[in-house]
Amino acid sequence: VPNRNKGAIKMMYKVEINMMKVKRRLEANGVKIHLKPKIAVVVTADTPDDACANAINKVCKEIKENKRTKAVEKLLTDVKEKISVIKVRPYKKNG
C-alpha cells in the first residue's frame, strides 16, 4: 500500500479552542494557564483534522507542564474530551 502522506507538506494552522467547560476545574486544581474562555494556539499538521488533535494535545501538555501534579494529570484525562475546537485556519506568520 503506497504511503498517501508521502510528500505531504505540513502546514501551520491557528486553532481556536473553547475552554469554558473545563475552566473551573482547572482553576480548582491550581492551574494558572489557559484559563480564558477561548484560546488560540498555532500547530503544524498535515490536515485540519490533525491540527485540531494536535492543538488539544498541545494545550493539555502545556497545562501538565504548568502544574505537575497527579491530580492535574488525572483531571486532564477526565476533561480532555470536553475541550473543543471552535475554528481552524491556515496560519501565515506575516499575514
N, C-alpha and C positions, 0 to 999 in steps of 0.2 A: 504494500500500500504506500503510495507516494506521500511524502510529508506535505500537507496542504499549506503549512506555515513557512515553508522554505522560501526564503527571500522576502518574507513579510516585513514590512517596515513598521517598526514600533513608533507609535505616535504619543505625544503628550496630550493628556486630557485634563481639563479642570472639572472637578466633580463637586457639586454642592450636596451636602449631607444634612439630613434632618436629625437633630439630636434631642428634640423635645421629649420623646418618650423615655429617654434614659438619663436626662439631665439631673433630676432629683436624686436618683440612686447613685450617680457618680459623685455628686456633692456630699451625700451622706457617708460615702466611703473615703472622703478626703482627697478626691481627685481635684487638681487645680487647673487642668487644661481641657479644651474642647467643651466648655460649658455654655457656649452660646446656643440659641435655638437652631441656628443654621450656620454651618461652617463650610469652607471650601478648601479642598486640597488638590494638588497637582500630582498626577501619577503618569507613568509610562505604561502603555499596554498595546496589544495587537488590535483589540476591538473595543467598542464602547462597553460591552458586557464585562470584558476583563477589567476595564478601567473602574467600573463600579465595585467589583470584588476587591481589586487592589486598593481602592480608596478606603473601603470599610476596614480592610486588614491594616492599612497604614494608620488609621485613626486608633484602632484597638492597640496596635503596637506602641504608639506614642503615649497612650493613656497608661499602658502597663509600665513603660519606662519612667513615667512621671511619678507613679505611686506603686512601688514594688512591694506589694503585699499579697498574701494568699487570698485574702478577701476580694481584692480587686481582680485577680485572675479568675476567680470563681464567678464574680459579678459579670465579667466580660463574656464568659461562656454562656451565661444566662441571658444577657441583653443584646448580644451581637445581632440576632435576627430582628431586633426592634429598631436597629439603626437603619434608616432607609435613605435612598438616593432621591434627590429632588430633580437634579438636572445634570447632564453630561454634555460638555462642549469640547471640541478640539481646542488646544491651548497653544497660542503662539506667544513667545516671550515678549516681543515688542509690538503687540497688536491686538 
